[in-house]
Structure formats: C-alpha cells, structure tokens
Amino acid sequence: MKILITSPCSASTIIKYGIKNWPIWECEPSTFSWSYKEKETCLIIQGEAKIITASLSYKIKSGDLVIFPSGLECTWEVNKYIRKHYRLDN
C-alpha cells in the first residue's frame, strides 16, 4: 500500500473539494503507531512528519495533499507541530 502525496496542493484543488471546510487535526511532536480503517485525504497546513510503512517512508510537510489508503498500518514521527485538514471515506 502506497501513500500518495501531491506537493504542493494547488489552490484550485483546495477550492474544488472544499478542503478548508474539513475538520482540523493537530499533534505535538511525538511518535506513534496508526492503522487506517478508512481512506483518509488530508492537507497539511502546518508542520512536518515522517510516515513509516512496512516497505517505505515518506516525508510530509505544509502544503502537501496526502492520501492514506484504507488498511494502511504505519508509524508517525511528528517532527514539527502538525495541523491538517482531513476527510475520511469508506
């Protein structure tokens, strides 16, 4: 399973999907395991993190549009306080 990253996310995409109206999630620098039970699409609006899967690692940062597939298991290493708009899909 791969994480898809569009960097940077275009203003037209943000408007098209109404991303600024999505809920916001925030996290202080930390490391934790996470399992995605649903597909998540998010826009990183502040900070950065490293996402580590069984086969790859990804760096995400402010301005990135990130899609996490359903069923993904990973470890988050939040390096700088992070804020993101997010949407979950079944």
Buried (B, 14 or more C-beta within 10 A) or exposed (E): BEBEBEEEBEEEEBEEBEBEEBEEEEBEEEEEEEEBEEBBBBBBBBBBBBBBBEEEEBEBBBBBBBBBEBEBEBBBBBBEBBBBBBBBEE
